[in-house]
Amino acid sequence: MAEIGSFALLLALALSVYTFLAGIVALAFQKQAPASSGNQPSGGGSFVALLRRGSERIGETARRAGIATFAAVFLAAVVLVICAFRDDFTIAYIFHHSNRDLPAPYKFATLWSGQEGSLLFWSLLLAAYGFVLRLRYKTDPRLFAYASVVLAGVQIFFLLLVNFAANPFGILEGALRPDGSGLNPLLQYPEMVIHPPMLYLGYVGFTVPFAFALGALIMKYSGEKWIHITRRWTMVTWAFLTCGVFLGAHWAYSVLGWGGYWGWDPVENASLMPWLTGTAFLHSVMMQEKRGMLKMWNMWLVFATFWLAILGTFLTRSGIISSVHAFAQSSIGGWFAWFLAISFAVFVFFFFKNKSHLASEHKLESLVSRESSFLFNNLLFVLLCLTVLWGTWFPKISELAQGNKVTVGGPFYNRVAIPVALLLLILTAVGPLLAWRKTSLESLKRNFQWPTVGAVAVAIFLMITPQRWGSPFGLKPWQDISYFYSLMAIGLSILVTLTVASEFYRGGRVISKHTGQGMFASMVQLTHRNTRRYGGYIVHFGVVVVIIGFAGAAFNQDKEQEMANGDKLTIGSYTLICRSYTDDDAPNYASEWALLDVYKGGKQIDTMTPVRRFYKASQQTSTMPDIRSTLSEDLYLVFEGLNPDNGHPIIKAHLNPLVMWIWLGVWIILGGTVLALVPNAPAPVRVPAPARLERAQPAPVATGD
């Protein structure tokens, strides 16, 4: 089986090289044929036609070779999964990342659980994206041909890696082992079956917008069609990356046992950086579509998103940083460094060669306009991305500069990230209600008066009731900066929510007035008429819900205690009583846990069982916290182990307010993204209006962004 997988990877590499070289030749001939048509002697026209037909045939073979690449890589991936299920420990990768008693879902996840397999999985996803792109080439054959060549170039790099630097089908030296070393215990969690694929779909998917952007730059593409195509691809991959980032946060929260979901770990940062630049691009792309502005910004944002995705892969695989999320130290870091340098050089060369083609068609006319809000939005996202990039690389920079590593932690990032996030919330509230070009003072007052009043009222209410809703330490906002930031976040979240609601209400009221429909039906019709705009508003509302969840972190509490049978632990309004503690043995792992009765207000409301596992194959331990989630707070219990002196369990309890809002917000974000991808309704549904309204002049309903 290993020979079949290795042959499939070599075949895929050969096909990708052909796609790349033949694609370049075809594009070169297509470029020459029209140029030669003006000064050909008699008979030259037939030569030009012959040249054009030849280039089309070569281009078609390149396209088909790119499609065949997917089949070859898919075969290699299937072979690796089959080997995992057959417990073929002659393959070194299977031996190191699987074992006989590993449950079936995790054997399937072996495909991406280690260095070599994850690079094969990356190649598979890239080939799949290329497969879809090449099937849709008739949308714009020449632009898609350029994008296909760029994709093939990236594909060659990853196939070189899996063929010569990190081959997943390498044979284990020495005698055949009876069992494998087992999967990393931290990865033996149901979410890890879907988290890496979602993250990789986002990482890999950003190659496609980059391929279109670089192709459009090279060919000096006229018009904005390429940006329309790129926007849709970016929205899909951004949704995958969003899902992957938050699945990773939920995994960290549910498995690592530290009571948090985001620790500014370098690998967490690696996934955040392309998400930030991708989000900035999705906002500023509207400037290019509507006003022909920010063309250079958009080109750099697309490239930065792709480049940062590769940089994140370099961080996790080079061993240059230490992280619970990172792979082991490897020599392939040099390969990634060269690829990053080459891709940067290629992009910069064509950017400066053709940047005159990217001149803006209009200029910023007013600071109080939708254009300025998009520009400030971009600047803040880029500022936050640069902050994260600097903090992530600072240990390496400090080591090179002064000989010892200096690591920055959460406080460094929070000093920039929290104020920037609050400013972005303000722009989220203000931006959609501003007019293009210039907004009048009267319009600002009319649009923001009631949302602002509502947000201020909520903030004042939270400030004057600290014992119920405020700081758990009884402090005032001016005494506790984290409490102040949380109040600001909640107040601004209410502002965004009310402005979004007002947009739906105003549009729905106009439709209701002139059709006689109910308000809800009118708002549904309004959304169908402009899914991109109102889907975006739903995404903004989802972000607000997530921010409210983040704001709860200022009120977290934790307590650790040794608990024998009958002992009590009180945290917040909860009382925990240890009923018993025991252990168990399963084929894959041995476990020990405590049974804790949970009381609130004198009544038992639950029984919780935090677990600690010992995995036999890998000889490693892992905690499995038990979490009781409600909309208001999470009760989070960790079995830390047994006291070696008396054998009593040590329990750590966390009380984390509003965490569920984060996960609910992500679902809303993804729902809004899907809605924004749905085509607009072809025409509004007409409902007979009441007689008294038939004479009224219809008011215009905004359908643009």
Buried (B, 14 or more C-beta within 10 A) or exposed (E): BBEBBBBBBBBBBBBBBBBBBBBBBBBEBBEBBEEBBEEEEEEEEEBBEEBBEBBBEBBBBBBBBBBBBBBBBBBBBBBBBEBBBEBBBEBBBBBBBBBBBBBEEBBBBBBBBBBBBBBBBBBBBBBBBBBEBBEEBEEBEBBBBBBBBBBBBBBBBBBBBBBEBBBBBEEBEEEEEEBBBBBBBBBBBEBBBBBBBBBBBBBBBBBBBBBBBBBBBBBEBEEBEBBEBBBEBBBBBBBBBBBBBBBBBBBBBBBBBBBBBBBBBBBBBBBBBBBBBBBBBBBBBBBBBBBEBBBEBBBBBBBBBBBBBBBBBBBBBBBBBEBEBBBEEBEBBEBBBEBBEEBEEBBEEBBEEBEEBBEBEEEBEBEBBBBBBBBBBBBBBBBBBEBBBBBBBBBBEBEEEEEEBEEBEBEBBBEBBBBBBBBBBBBBBBBBBBBBEBBEEEBBEEBBEEBBEBBEEBBEEBBEEBEEBBBBEEBEBEEBEBBBBBBBBBBBBBBBBBBBBBBBBBBBBBBBBBBBBEEEBBBBBBBBBBBBBBBBBBBBBBBBBBBBBBBBBBBBBBBEBBBEEEBEBEBBEBBBBBEEBEEEEEEBBBBBBBBBBBBEEEEEEBEBBBBBBBBBBBEBBBBBBBBBEEEEBBBBBBBBEBEEEEEBBBBBBBBBBBBBBBBBBBEBBBBBBBBBBEEEEEEBEEBEBEEEEEEEEEEEBEEEE
